[in-house]
Amino acid sequence: MLLPFLIVGGVGLVVLLISLLIGDIFDHFEIGDGAISGTALGIAAVVFGAAGALTLANGLDVVWAYVLALALAVAAYLAAALFIRRLSRSSDGVPQSAVGLTGVTRSDVSPAGGEVSLDGPHEIERRLAYSDSPIPEGVRIRVVEHSGTRVKVVAE
């Protein structure tokens, strides 16, 4: 009676690994506006298999193994889906424009490049920067263009 739990747990582990290494396999299907997550399904299946196997190993009846495994799998799915949804909402991946922000050069900045620190609310580290004319280290700057991870700056 242990075999069904091992199979479901093994399939869940494969789904989980695929989702973590390649990407969520259900992102390509428009099912429930992201309500189904391959990562959460993989976690639920692994929990189902492990809970069922542990319940049987402790001598409980097969019915209780299925009931407990199903209850824990549903709880694990809901917790994982909620966690994944919160993470995706907090990091939407849309970079905010840095145009207009001010800061200071942390190295000499030239057309070839350099580093600046910006004063924006979401700016916590240095950015790669470039300028049309050389700007020495320690000079106040303003961002005039934002391209990818680099910013074009001018001296204030």
Secondary structure as UniProt FT lines:
FT   HELIX           3..21
FT   TURN            25..28
FT   TURN            32..35
FT   HELIX           38..57
FT   TURN            58..59
FT   HELIX           62..90
FT   TURN            99..100
FT   STRAND          102..105
FT   STRAND          109..110
FT   TURN            111..112
FT   STRAND          113..118
FT   TURN            121..122
FT   STRAND          126..130
FT   TURN            137..138
FT   STRAND          140..147
FT   TURN            148..149
FT   STRAND          150..155
//
